[in-house]
Amino acid sequence: MVAAQETTLRELLEGAKQYQVPLYQRTYSWGSDQLRRLWEDVVKLAEDRVEDRSATHFIGSVVLAPSPSIGPAGVSEFLVVDGQQRLTTLSILLCAIRDHRAQHEGPEHRERITEQFLINKWRSERQRPKLLPTQADRAAYLACLDSTPQAGGSDPVGAAYRFFGDQLAAYDAPDDPLDIERIEDAVISGLALVSVTAQAGDNVYRIFESLNNTGLQLKQADLLRNYLFMRLPTRGEAVYESLWLPLQSRLTREELELLFWLDLVQANPRVKQSDIYSAQQVRLHRMRTEEEIEAEVRRFGRLGLLLRVILHPEDEADPEVRHRLARLSAWGTTTVYPLLLHLLDRRDQQSATSAQIASAMLHVESFFVRRLVIGRATANINRILLSIVTEMSRDLPVDEAVRAYLSTGRKYYATDASVRAAVRTMPYYLNGRPHQRKLVLQWLEESYGGKEPVKPDRLTIEHVLPQTPTPEWRQLLSEDLDPDENFAEAHEGLLHTLGNLTLTGYNSELSNSSFTVKRAMLAKSGLALNREIADRERWGRPEIQHRADALAERIITNWPGPTSAAADTRSEVPWDIMNRALAELPAGSWTTYGDVAALIGSHPVPVGARIANHSTPNAHRVLQVEGTVSPGFRWPDPGRKDDPRDLLKAEGVQFDRYDRANPAQRIVTEELAQLIGMTPEDLPRPHVDRDVRFTEQLTELLSPEVAEATAQVLAAWADLGGVFGFGTGGETSCFLLARDKGHRLGNIWPATIYPSGKFEIVFQHLSIRTPFDDIRLREEFRQRLNTVPGVEIAAAKLALRPGFPLTVLVDPGARKALIEQLRWFYEQAQADDSDL
């Protein structure tokens, strides 16, 4: 059992007290980011308190326990179970304020601040400091406390002291004699904390362990609960039993926190989840009586019932509302929750019917689907969703109000004309989240009204025209080309469009098979989407576009569009997406007009015209498909006459004797999408029998020689101590894990192997994993890999997921060299923290 109360630093430090940081706590570790954030909060608070002396800023909690050594008299000693980082930082800040004011205003400040907030003057040497850090930090802290010459050393405590000294000196204006005094006042009296004190006899180490190791630290919901019941001195027990316990039994601690945030967002969409406690406290502080606080707890209980329905749609009684809630839940965008809570609340308050709120949810679903189709799945989506409740009309029925709000302004609620145009050209497969792309195809299948429900678990998205075309596919598509068209650009422009995609449980079996083989298998499918494809005699551009048109009409029929007030964007090309991708294009790389066109759902010719006539980032890095500079290329500056090849060479692009850029340095469409975050990386997941499925696919899709060579690399990885993870897609990928999730530094893998024939180096993943978050280590890994015969990875791809074909491994020398580089990677990943 713990007791919690809101307090200030003044109340925490005044009096004969000592706060001891136990030896099992980590050493002081705040860095410049945390220090700067605290300083900015203090400065803003000091300025706010000029206008409002009651202004405070909540900075978190400290969890305390009576020290086992406490005696009947003397200093009250507490162990700091949690919160030592902020308590230590605030004490260092007070030392810096004291020293600055003593130097610039007068020596009296040294004695005043030291004796009031930093030491117990008349106590023993051991009890003298009010804060007693761990042994490792003690000398550095005491140097700051006593202002010795050693204060401000190179350790983290010294760095914090120096940081605050610098900030105070910069903030101290010669013409404002009170500015530092206001800073001191903000720190001492304005920063609000919650002090949580355990009872005597509690196992302090167990408390610390539960707070810091099992993830059960006090959350903002816990702090809010403590505040609420602190405001219920006489009614607390009854309210807890009758109202709080039922709410707590329905929702997890995380869901409770979500509820309190959703409640705030109804009035202010800009409230952050990190500000839940402070924002709710400000609102509740205006309430004066226990009856008002009890009414708030009752209201939270009612909203908690509604949130439970949002999180568990199967609990909803109305079938249409249940259906729409289930779909929006599957979509996975939690920022729609404020609107859903508002809609259910409106029905609960009898200002909307079930039919109206189901209709409103359909418009939101339609908004999501149509944005995905036109390649705008994520543009400002969170801001739009969080603002609906506060900005939509109160004069219309709720479903009409939601539709009207989504239809106005630049919200990309695609019109019918926009859908028809985009389905033909936009790379659907590269937009939105993978599960959302699959959901739309699944819902399209359901729209056919088949007698058997779609069972999506084993279904994956299949490219009918394959990503790696065989000679037979090349011949088929070439029949549809105009005289001046290039096969590669035509293939790229059709590959990822919705018309070429379907759902199947036989992705690995279909793979690069000819259309004759695919057609026979799709004809046996229980999915109407597949039987329609099987009805075709061939599968080239006319057939893909005809299917795209049919799917566009089905989308328009099933997902209603915006009101007539919506902007018609049918002719709009997302040039902003092109500019974002080209701005991210690294030096030493190049791309093609066709790659860019496929990314934005356009054609190489208008892309070339746009680049030639508008200022475009890195325009010189866009080449013709064979890697040559376009004859029509010109610089935006008319006076510039230098050859773009010279600049490309200076940036690191290699050209052959025919002035063709090195293909290994080309950034293709999918990699352009990676650069701007359109295609999130797959992650390894544990799954029964996925190792068997991977092995089966490896054997089915590759020649015996390549499959055997790959198996030898896998065996070598296991011999090193590495383990394996497997993807959840139809093509079961294999992750070479050097560390799993249980490692103190988290999981890490150097590569992913795809049974279709690719060994992918995951630089993008490594950039956020210790120790390869150091770019120098990733660069060394790239250079080591390039010593493997048959491997050439351009430096420009150090932020992407490049790879090489598994056929490289058939060469024993290449296989041996690769295993050596994987050994080096494994050793780096396994290095102890202290060695990094």
C-alpha positions in Angstrom: 0.0 0.0 0.0 1.4 3.4 -0.9 0.4 7.0 0.0 0.6 9.6 -2.7 0.4 13.4 -2.6 1.1 16.3 -4.9 4.1 18.3 -3.7 6.7 20.9 -4.7 10.5 20.8 -4.5 10.2 23.3 -1.6 8.0 20.9 0.4 10.1 17.9 -0.5 13.4 19.5 0.6 12.6 21.8 3.5 13.1 20.3 6.9 15.5 17.7 8.3 15.3 15.1 5.5 17.6 12.9 3.5 16.9 11.1 0.3 19.2 8.2 -0.3 19.6 6.6 -3.8 20.0 2.9 -3.2 23.1 1.1 -4.6 20.9 -1.0 -6.9 19.8 2.1 -8.8 21.5 3.0 -12.0 24.0 5.9 -12.0 23.0 9.4 -13.0 22.4 9.4 -16.8 20.5 12.4 -18.0 21.9 13.9 -21.1 21.6 17.2 -23.0 18.2 16.4 -24.5 16.5 15.8 -21.1 18.4 18.7 -19.5 17.4 21.1 -22.3 13.8 20.0 -22.1 13.7 20.6 -18.3 15.3 24.0 -18.7 12.9 25.1 -21.4 10.0 24.0 -19.1 11.4 26.0 -16.2 11.9 29.1 -18.3 8.3 28.9 -19.7 7.0 28.3 -16.2 8.9 31.3 -14.8 7.4 33.5 -17.5 3.9 32.1 -16.9 4.1 32.8 -13.1 4.6 36.5 -13.8 1.0 36.6 -14.9 -0.4 33.8 -12.7 1.4 33.0 -9.5 -0.5 29.7 -9.2 0.9 28.3 -12.5 2.7 25.0 -12.1 4.2 22.4 -14.3 4.0 18.7 -13.6 7.3 16.9 -14.0 6.5 13.4 -12.7 6.7 11.4 -9.6 9.2 10.2 -7.0 8.6 7.0 -5.2 10.0 6.8 -1.7 10.3 4.3 1.1 11.3 4.9 4.8 15.0 3.9 5.2 15.6 0.9 7.3 18.1 3.0 9.3 15.6 5.6 10.4 15.7 6.3 14.2 13.4 7.8 16.7 15.0 11.3 16.3 17.1 13.2 13.8 16.8 13.3 10.1 13.9 11.6 8.3 15.6 9.3 5.9 14.0 7.9 2.7 15.1 5.6 0.0 14.5 6.9 -3.5 12.8 3.9 -5.1 12.0 5.7 -8.4 12.6 9.2 -9.7 16.2 9.6 -8.7 17.2 11.1 -12.1 14.8 14.1 -11.8 15.5 14.6 -8.1 19.3 14.6 -8.7 18.9 16.9 -11.7 16.8 19.4 -9.7 19.3 19.4 -6.9 22.1 20.1 -9.4 20.0 22.9 -10.8 19.7 24.4 -7.4 23.5 24.3 -6.9 23.9 26.1 -10.2 21.3 28.7 -9.3 22.9 29.2 -5.9 26.4 29.7 -7.4 25.2 32.0 -10.1 23.3 34.2 -7.7 26.1 34.2 -5.2 28.5 35.4 -7.8 26.4 38.0 -9.5 24.0 39.2 -6.8 25.5 38.6 -3.4 27.0 35.9 -1.1 23.9 35.7 1.0 22.3 33.5 -1.6 24.9 30.8 -1.1 24.0 30.3 2.5 20.3 30.7 2.1 19.8 28.1 -0.7 22.4 25.7 0.7 20.9 25.5 4.2 17.3 25.6 3.1 17.3 23.1 0.3 20.6 21.3 -0.1 21.9 20.3 3.4 20.9 19.5 6.9 23.3 22.0 8.6 23.5 20.6 12.1 23.6 16.9 11.3 26.4 14.4 11.0 28.6 14.4 7.9 26.7 11.3 6.6 23.3 13.0 7.2 24.4 16.5 5.9 23.4 16.2 2.2 19.6 16.2 1.7 20.3 14.1 -1.4 22.8 11.3 -1.2 23.4 9.8 -4.6 24.9 6.4 -5.3 28.5 5.8 -4.6 29.5 6.2 -8.2 27.9 9.7 -8.4 28.6 10.8 -4.8 32.0 12.5 -5.3 30.8 14.5 -8.4 27.6 15.6 -6.6 29.4 16.6 -3.4 31.8 18.7 -5.5 28.8 20.6 -6.9 27.1 20.8 -3.4 30.3 22.3 -1.8 31.3 24.4 -4.8 34.8 22.9 -4.9 37.2 23.3 -7.8 36.2 19.8 -9.0 32.6 20.9 -9.6 31.5 20.6 -13.2 33.8 17.7 -14.2 33.5 15.5 -17.4 31.1 13.0 -15.7 27.3 13.3 -16.3 26.7 15.1 -12.9 29.4 17.6 -13.8 28.0 18.0 -17.3 24.6 18.8 -15.9 26.0 21.4 -13.5 27.9 23.1 -16.4 24.9 23.0 -18.7 22.7 24.8 -16.1 25.5 27.3 -15.4 25.7 28.1 -19.1 21.9 28.5 -19.4 21.7 30.8 -16.4 24.5 33.0 -17.7 22.8 33.3 -21.1 19.4 33.9 -19.6 20.5 36.6 -17.1 19.7 39.9 -18.7 21.6 42.9 -17.3 18.5 45.1 -17.4 16.3 42.6 -15.5 17.4 42.2 -11.9 14.6 39.7 -11.1 15.0 37.1 -14.0 17.1 34.6 -12.1 15.0 35.1 -9.0 11.9 34.1 -11.1 13.8 31.0 -12.3 14.5 30.0 -8.7 10.9 30.6 -7.7 9.7 28.4 -10.6 12.0 25.6 -9.6 11.3 25.7 -5.9 7.6 26.5 -5.9 6.3 25.9 -9.5 7.5 22.5 -10.4 4.9 20.0 -9.3 5.7 16.4 -8.4 3.7 13.5 -6.9 5.4 12.0 -3.9 4.5 8.3 -3.5 5.6 6.9 -0.1 5.6 3.2 0.7 4.9 1.9 4.2 7.6 0.9 6.6 8.4 -2.8 6.3 7.7 -2.9 2.5 10.5 -4.7 0.6 12.1 -1.7 -1.1 14.1 -3.8 -3.6 10.9 -5.6 -4.7 9.2 -2.2 -5.2 12.1 -1.0 -7.3 12.2 -4.2 -9.3 8.4 -4.0 -10.1 8.6 -0.4 -11.0 11.7 -0.6 -13.3 12.0 -4.2 -14.5 8.4 -5.5 -15.0 7.0 -2.3 -16.6 4.6 -1.6 -13.7 5.8 1.9 -13.0 3.2 4.5 -12.0 1.5 5.7 -15.1 -0.4 8.9 -15.5 -3.7 7.1 -14.9 -2.3 6.0 -11.5 -1.4 9.6 -10.7 -4.8 10.8 -11.7 -6.5 8.1 -9.6 -4.5 9.2 -6.6 -5.4 12.8 -7.2 -9.1 12.0 -7.5 -9.2 10.1 -4.2 -7.1 12.7 -2.5 -10.0 15.0 -3.3 -12.5 12.6 -1.7 -11.6 12.6 2.0 -15.0 11.4 3.2 -16.5 9.7 0.1 -13.4 8.0 -1.1 -14.0 4.4 0.1 -17.6 4.3 -1.2 -16.7 5.9 -4.5 -13.8 3.5 -4.9 -15.9 0.4 -4.3 -19.0 1.5 -6.3 -17.5 3.3 -9.2 -13.7 3.0 -9.6 -13.3 -0.7 -9.1 -15.9 -1.6 -11.8 -14.1 0.8 -14.2 -10.7 -0.6 -13.3 -12.0 -4.2 -13.9 -13.2 -3.3 -17.4 -10.1 -1.6 -18.6 -6.4 -2.3 -18.3 -4.0 0.3 -16.9 -3.0 1.3 -20.5 -6.7 1.5 -21.5 -7.5 3.7 -18.5 -4.8 6.1 -19.6 -6.2 6.1 -23.1 -9.7 6.9 -21.7 -8.4 9.9 -19.8 -6.6 11.2 -22.9 -9.7 10.6 -25.1 -11.7 12.6 -22.7 -9.4 15.6 -23.0 -9.2 15.4 -26.8 -12.9 15.9 -27.0 -12.2 19.6 -26.0 -8.6 20.1 -27.1 -7.2 18.0 -30.0 -3.7 19.2 -29.2 -3.4 17.6 -25.8 -0.5 15.1 -25.8 -0.8 11.8 -24.1 2.3 12.8 -22.0 0.2 15.6 -20.5 -2.8 13.6 -19.4 -2.3 14.0 -15.6 -1.5 17.7 -15.7 -4.3 18.6 -18.1 -6.9 16.6 -16.2 -5.7 18.1 -13.0 -6.2 21.6 -14.3 -9.7 20.8 -15.2 -10.5 19.0 -12.0 -8.9 21.7 -9.9 -11.9 24.0 -10.7 -14.2 21.6 -8.9 -14.7 22.5 -5.3 -16.9 19.8 -3.7 -16.7 16.0 -3.2 -20.0 15.7 -5.1 -18.5 17.2 -8.2 -15.4 14.9 -8.0 -17.7 11.9 -7.5 -19.8 12.9 -10.5 -16.5 13.0 -12.6 -15.6 9.5 -11.5 -19.2 8.4 -12.4 -18.8 10.1 -15.9 -15.4 8.3 -16.4 -17.2 5.0 -15.6 -19.8 5.7 -18.2 -17.2 6.6 -20.8 -15.2 3.6 -19.8 -18.1 1.4 -20.8 -18.2 3.1 -24.2 -14.4 2.7 -24.7 -14.7 -1.0 -23.8 -17.1 -1.3 -26.8 -14.7 0.5 -29.1 -11.9 -1.8 -28.0 -14.1 -4.9 -28.1 -16.7 -4.4 -30.9 -18.2 -7.8 -30.2 -19.8 -6.3 -27.1 -21.9 -3.9 -29.3 -25.6 -4.9 -29.6 -26.5 -3.1 -32.9 -25.3 -5.3 -35.8 -24.4 -2.4 -38.2 -22.6 -0.4 -35.5 -20.8 -3.6 -34.5 -19.7 -4.2 -38.1 -18.4 -0.6 -38.6 -16.6 -0.7 -35.2 -14.9 -4.0 -36.1 -13.7 -2.6 -39.4 -12.3 0.6 -38.0 -10.6 -1.4 -35.2 -9.0 -3.7 -37.9 -7.8 -0.6 -39.7 -5.6 0.1 -36.7 -5.6 4.0 -36.5 -6.1 4.8 -32.8 -6.5 8.5 -33.5 -10.1 7.7 -34.7 -10.9 6.7 -31.1 -11.9 10.3 -30.0 -14.5 10.4 -32.7 -15.8 6.9 -32.0 -16.1 7.8 -28.3 -18.0 11.0 -29.2 -20.4 9.1 -31.5 -21.2 6.4 -28.9 -21.6 9.1 -26.3 -24.0 11.0 -28.5 -26.1 7.8 -28.8 -25.8 7.3 -25.1 -27.1 10.8 -24.5 -29.9 10.2 -27.1 -28.7 13.0 -29.5 -27.9 10.4 -32.3 -29.3 7.1 -33.4 -27.5 3.8 -34.0 -28.2 4.3 -37.8 -26.6 7.7 -37.7 -23.5 6.8 -35.9 -23.0 3.7 -38.2 -23.4 6.0 -41.2 -20.8 8.3 -39.7 -18.4 5.4 -39.2 -18.9 4.3 -42.8 -17.9 7.8 -44.0 -14.7 7.5 -41.9 -14.0 4.1 -43.3 -14.6 5.4 -46.8 -12.3 8.3 -46.1 -9.5 5.9 -45.2 -10.0 3.6 -48.2 -10.2 6.4 -50.8 -7.1 8.1 -49.4 -5.2 4.9 -49.6 -6.3 4.3 -53.2 -5.0 7.8 -54.3 -1.7 7.4 -52.4 -2.5 9.8 -49.6 -3.0 7.4 -46.7 -1.1 9.2 -44.1 -1.1 12.9 -45.1 -2.1 14.9 -42.0 -4.3 12.0 -40.9 -3.8 12.4 -37.2 -4.5 16.1 -37.1 -7.6 15.6 -39.2 -9.0 12.8 -37.0 -8.2 14.5 -33.7 -10.0 17.7 -34.9 -13.3 16.2 -36.1 -15.1 16.4 -32.8 -14.2 20.0 -32.0 -14.5 21.4 -35.6 -17.5 19.5 -37.2 -20.9 21.2 -37.4 -23.3 21.0 -34.4 -26.3 22.0 -36.6 -26.3 18.8 -38.8 -27.1 15.2 -37.9 -23.9 13.6 -36.8 -23.3 11.5 -39.9 -23.8 14.4 -42.2 -21.6 16.6 -40.0 -18.7 14.0 -40.2 -19.1 13.7 -43.9 -19.2 17.5 -44.4 -16.1 18.0 -42.2 -14.1 15.4 -44.1 -15.2 16.8 -47.5 -13.9 20.4 -46.9 -10.4 21.7 -47.1 -7.3 19.7 -48.2 -8.2 16.4 -46.5 -7.9 14.2 -49.6 -11.3 12.6 -49.3 -11.1 11.4 -52.8 -13.9 12.1 -55.3 -15.2 9.4 -57.6 -13.1 10.9 -60.5 -10.0 10.9 -58.4 -10.5 7.2 -57.5 -11.0 6.2 -61.2 -7.8 8.0 -62.2 -5.7 6.8 -59.3 -6.6 3.1 -59.4 -5.0 2.8 -62.9 -1.7 4.5 -62.0 -0.9 4.8 -58.3 1.4 2.1 -56.8 -1.2 0.8 -54.4 1.2 -1.9 -53.1 3.6 0.8 -51.9 1.1 3.0 -50.0 -0.3 2.7 -46.5 0.4 0.0 -44.0 0.6 -3.6 -45.3 -2.3 -4.8 -43.3 -4.5 -1.9 -44.6 -3.7 -2.8 -48.2 -4.7 -6.3 -47.5 -7.9 -5.2 -45.7 -9.2 -3.3 -48.7 -8.7 -6.3 -50.9 -10.4 -8.4 -48.3 -13.3 -6.0 -48.1 -13.6 -5.9 -51.9 -13.8 -9.7 -51.9 -16.6 -9.5 -49.3 -18.5 -7.0 -51.4 -19.1 -9.8 -54.0 -21.4 -11.4 -51.4 -20.0 -14.9 -51.6 -21.7 -17.6 -49.5 -18.4 -18.5 -47.8 -16.8 -15.8 -45.6 -13.3 -14.7 -46.5 -10.7 -16.4 -44.1 -7.9 -13.9 -44.3 -5.3 -15.5 -42.0 -3.4 -17.4 -44.8 -4.1 -14.9 -47.6 -1.4 -12.6 -48.8 -1.2 -10.0 -51.6 -0.1 -11.5 -54.9 1.3 -9.7 -58.0 -0.2 -11.4 -61.0 2.3 -9.7 -63.3 5.4 -10.8 -61.2 8.0 -8.5 -59.7 10.7 -10.4 -61.4 9.4 -11.1 -64.9 10.5 -14.2 -66.8 11.2 -14.2 -70.6 7.7 -15.4 -71.1 6.2 -12.5 -69.1 8.6 -10.0 -70.9 7.3 -11.3 -74.2 3.6 -10.9 -73.2 4.0 -7.4 -71.8 6.1 -6.3 -74.8 3.2 -7.0 -77.1 1.4 -4.0 -75.5 4.2 -1.5 -75.8 4.1 1.5 -78.1 7.1 2.0 -80.4 8.7 4.5 -78.2 8.0 2.7 -74.9 10.6 0.9 -72.7 9.7 -2.5 -71.2 11.3 -1.7 -67.8 9.3 1.5 -67.3 6.0 -0.1 -68.5 6.6 -3.0 -66.1 7.3 -0.7 -63.2 4.3 1.5 -64.0 1.9 -1.5 -63.9 3.4 -3.8 -61.3 2.2 -2.3 -58.0 -1.2 -0.9 -59.2 -4.4 -2.3 -57.8 -5.4 -3.9 -61.1 -2.5 -6.2 -60.9 -3.0 -7.4 -57.3 -5.1 -10.0 -55.7 -5.3 -12.2 -52.6 -4.2 -15.8 -52.5 -3.0 -18.5 -50.1 -0.6 -19.8 -52.8 1.8 -16.8 -53.2 4.9 -18.9 -53.1 3.5 -21.5 -55.5 2.5 -18.8 -58.0 5.6 -16.7 -57.7 7.0 -16.0 -61.2 5.0 -18.7 -62.9 3.5 -18.0 -66.3 0.0 -16.7 -66.6 -1.1 -20.0 -68.0 0.0 -21.7 -64.7 -1.4 -18.8 -62.5 -4.7 -18.8 -64.4 -5.2 -22.5 -63.8 -4.6 -22.1 -60.0 -6.7 -18.9 -59.7 -9.6 -20.6 -61.4 -9.7 -23.1 -58.5 -9.8 -20.3 -55.9 -12.9 -19.7 -53.8 -12.3 -15.9 -54.2 -14.3 -14.0 -56.7 -11.3 -11.6 -57.2 -9.3 -14.5 -58.5 -11.9 -16.2 -60.7 -12.3 -12.8 -62.5 -8.6 -12.9 -63.3 -8.8 -16.5 -64.4 -11.5 -15.6 -66.9 -8.9 -13.7 -69.0 -7.0 -15.3 -71.8 -3.9 -13.2 -71.2 -2.6 -10.7 -68.6 -1.1 -7.6 -70.2 -1.6 -3.9 -69.8 -5.2 -3.8 -71.3 -6.3 -6.5 -68.9 -4.7 -4.9 -65.9 -6.2 -1.6 -66.7 -9.7 -3.1 -67.4 -9.6 -4.8 -64.0 -8.5 -1.5 -62.4 -11.5 0.2 -63.9 -13.8 -2.5 -62.6 -12.3 -2.3 -59.1 -12.6 1.5 -59.1 -16.3 1.2 -59.7 -16.7 -1.3 -56.9 -14.8 1.0 -54.5 -17.1 3.9 -55.5 -20.2 1.8 -55.0 -19.1 0.4 -51.6 -17.5 3.4 -50.1 -19.5 6.7 -50.5 -17.5 9.7 -51.5 -17.4 13.3 -50.2 -20.0 16.0 -50.6 -20.0 18.2 -53.7 -17.9 20.7 -51.7 -14.8 18.4 -52.0 -12.1 19.5 -54.3 -11.9 17.5 -57.5 -8.3 16.2 -57.6 -8.6 13.9 -60.6 -5.8 15.6 -62.5 -3.6 16.3 -59.5 -0.3 14.5 -59.6 1.4 14.3 -56.2 4.5 16.2 -57.1 5.1 16.9 -53.5 5.8 13.1 -53.0 8.2 13.2 -55.9 10.0 16.1 -54.4 10.2 14.4 -51.0 11.7 11.3 -52.5 14.2 13.2 -54.7 15.2 15.3 -51.7 16.1 12.1 -49.8 18.0 10.6 -52.8 21.5 10.2 -51.4 24.7 11.5 -53.1 26.3 8.7 -55.1 23.0 7.3 -56.3 20.6 7.9 -59.2 17.1 6.9 -60.2 15.1 7.0 -63.4 12.1 9.0 -64.7 10.2 5.7 -64.8 11.0 4.9 -61.2 9.7 8.3 -60.1 6.7 8.0 -62.4 5.7 4.6 -60.9 6.1 6.1 -57.4 3.6 8.9 -58.0 1.3 7.2 -60.4 2.3 9.2 -63.4 4.2 8.6 -66.7 8.0 9.2 -67.4 7.2 11.9 -70.0 5.2 14.3 -67.7 7.8 13.5 -64.9 10.5 14.6 -67.3 8.6 17.7 -68.3 8.0 18.6 -64.6 11.6 18.2 -63.7 12.7 20.3 -66.7 10.4 23.2 -66.0 10.2 23.4 -62.2 12.8 23.6 -59.5 13.2 20.0 -58.2 15.6 18.6 -55.6 18.5 16.6 -57.0 17.1 16.8 -60.5 20.5 15.8 -62.0 20.2 12.4 -60.2 17.2 11.4 -62.4 18.4 9.7 -65.5 17.0 7.7 -68.4 16.3 4.0 -67.8 19.7 2.9 -69.2 21.5 5.3 -66.9 22.3 8.1 -69.3 21.6 11.8 -68.9 18.5 12.9 -70.8 19.3 14.9 -73.9 16.6 17.4 -72.8 18.1 17.9 -69.3 18.7 21.5 -68.3 19.6 23.2 -65.0 17.0 25.4 -63.3 19.5 28.2 -63.6 19.7 29.2 -67.3 23.3 30.4 -66.8 24.5 27.0 -65.7 26.2 25.0 -68.5 28.2 22.3 -66.7 27.7 18.7 -67.5 25.5 16.9 -64.9 27.7 13.8 -65.4 30.6 15.7 -63.9 28.6 16.5 -60.7 27.3 12.9 -60.5 30.9 11.6 -60.7 32.0 14.0 -58.0 29.2 12.7 -55.8 30.4 9.1 -56.3 28.3 7.8 -59.2 30.4 5.6 -61.5 30.0 5.7 -65.3 31.1 3.2 -67.9 32.8 4.1 -71.2 29.3 4.5 -72.8 28.4 7.1 -70.1 25.9 4.8 -68.4 25.6 5.0 -64.7 26.4 2.0 -62.5 23.2 0.0 -62.1 24.2 -1.0 -58.6 23.8 2.6 -57.6 20.3 3.0 -59.0 17.5 3.6 -56.5 14.4 1.9 -57.8 10.7 2.6 -57.1 10.4 0.5 -54.0 13.6 2.0 -52.6 12.3 5.5 -53.3 9.3 4.5 -51.2 11.6 3.3 -48.4 13.4 6.7 -48.4 10.2 8.5 -47.5 8.8 5.9 -45.2 6.0 4.6 -47.5 6.9 1.0 -47.0 7.5 0.1 -43.4 10.0 -2.7 -42.8 8.6 -6.2 -42.0 9.6 -7.5 -38.6 10.5 -11.1 -37.5 7.7 -12.8 -35.6 7.6 -16.2 -33.8 5.2 -18.6 -35.5 4.8 -22.3 -35.4 6.2 -24.2 -38.4 7.3 -21.1 -40.2 10.8 -22.5 -40.3 9.4 -25.5 -42.1 7.5 -23.3 -44.5 10.6 -21.3 -45.3 12.6 -24.4 -46.1 9.8 -25.7 -48.3 9.7 -22.5 -50.2 13.4 -22.3 -50.5 13.4 -25.8 -52.1 10.4 -25.1 -54.4 11.5 -21.7 -55.7 15.3 -22.1 -56.1 17.5 -24.5 -57.9 19.0 -27.3 -55.8 22.4 -25.7 -56.0 21.2 -22.3 -54.7 19.0 -23.9 -52.0 21.9 -26.0 -50.8 24.3 -23.0 -50.8 21.8 -21.0 -48.8 21.3 -23.8 -46.3 25.1 -23.9 -45.7 25.1 -20.2 -44.9 22.2 -20.8 -42.5 24.1 -23.6 -40.8 27.2 -21.5 -40.4 25.1 -18.7 -38.8 23.7 -21.2 -36.3 27.3 -22.4 -35.6 28.2 -18.8 -34.7 25.4 -18.8 -32.1 22.9 -16.9 -34.2 19.2 -17.8 -34.2 16.4 -17.3 -36.7 13.1 -15.4 -37.0 10.5 -15.8 -39.7 8.2 -13.3 -41.5 4.5 -13.7 -41.6 3.9 -13.0 -45.3 3.0 -15.5 -48.0 6.7 -15.6 -48.9 8.2 -16.6 -45.6 11.3 -14.6 -45.1 14.1 -15.7 -42.7 15.8 -13.2 -40.3 19.4 -13.9 -39.2 19.1 -12.8 -35.5 22.3 -12.0 -33.8 20.3 -10.9 -30.7 16.7 -11.7 -29.9 14.2 -9.5 -28.1 15.3 -10.7 -24.6 18.7 -9.2 -25.0 19.4 -6.1 -22.9 20.1 -4.1 -26.2 17.1 -5.5 -28.0 17.0 -7.6 -31.1 19.2 -7.1 -34.2 19.7 -8.9 -37.5 22.1 -8.1 -40.4 20.1 -9.7 -43.2 16.8 -11.2 -44.3 16.7 -14.1 -46.8 13.8 -14.4 -49.2 13.0 -17.8 -50.8 12.3 -16.0 -54.1 16.1 -15.4 -54.3 17.2 -12.3 -52.4 19.8 -11.8 -49.6 18.7 -8.4 -48.2 21.1 -6.3 -46.0 18.9 -4.3 -43.6 20.8 -1.1 -43.2 17.5 0.7 -42.5 16.9 -1.5 -39.5 20.5 -1.3 -38.3 20.4 2.5 -38.2 18.4 2.3 -34.9 20.1 -0.7 -33.3 23.1 -0.6 -31.0 26.0 -0.6 -32.0 25.2 -0.2 -35.7 23.4 3.0 -35.0 26.9 4.4 -35.5 27.1 5.0 -39.3 30.8 4.3 -39.3 30.1 0.7 -38.2 27.4 0.3 -40.9 29.8 1.7 -43.5 32.5 -0.8 -42.4 29.9 -3.6 -42.7 29.1 -2.4 -46.3 32.7 -2.4 -47.3 33.3 -5.8 -45.8 30.3 -7.2 -47.8 31.7 -5.7 -51.0 34.7 -8.0 -50.6 32.4 -10.9 -51.3 32.7 -11.9 -55.0 29.5 -10.9 -56.8 28.3 -8.3 -54.2 28.3 -4.6 -54.9 26.4 -2.4 -52.5 26.6 1.4 -53.2 27.4 3.7 -50.3 24.2 5.7 -51.2 22.1 2.7 -50.1 23.4 2.8 -46.5 19.9 3.9 -45.3 18.0 1.4 -47.3 17.6 -2.4 -47.6 19.8 -3.4 -50.6 20.7 -6.9 -51.4 22.1 -9.4 -53.9 20.8 -12.6 -55.5 21.2 -15.9 -53.6 22.8 -17.3 -56.7 26.0 -15.5 -55.5 26.3 -18.1 -52.7 26.8 -21.0 -55.2 30.5 -19.9 -55.5 32.3 -21.5 -52.6 34.7 -18.5 -52.3 31.8 -16.0 -52.1 30.0 -18.2 -49.6 33.1 -18.4 -47.4 33.7 -14.7 -47.6 30.1 -13.9 -46.7 30.2 -16.2 -43.6 33.4 -14.3 -42.5 31.6 -11.0 -42.7 28.6 -12.4 -40.8 30.9 -13.6 -38.1 32.3 -10.1 -37.8 28.8 -8.7 -37.5 27.8 -11.3 -34.9 30.8 -10.4 -32.7 30.0 -6.7 -33.0 26.4 -7.3 -32.0 27.4 -9.4 -29.0 29.9 -6.9 -27.6 29.2 -5.9 -24.0 27.7 -2.4 -23.5 30.9 -1.3 -21.8 32.9 -2.2 -24.9 30.7 -0.1 -27.3 
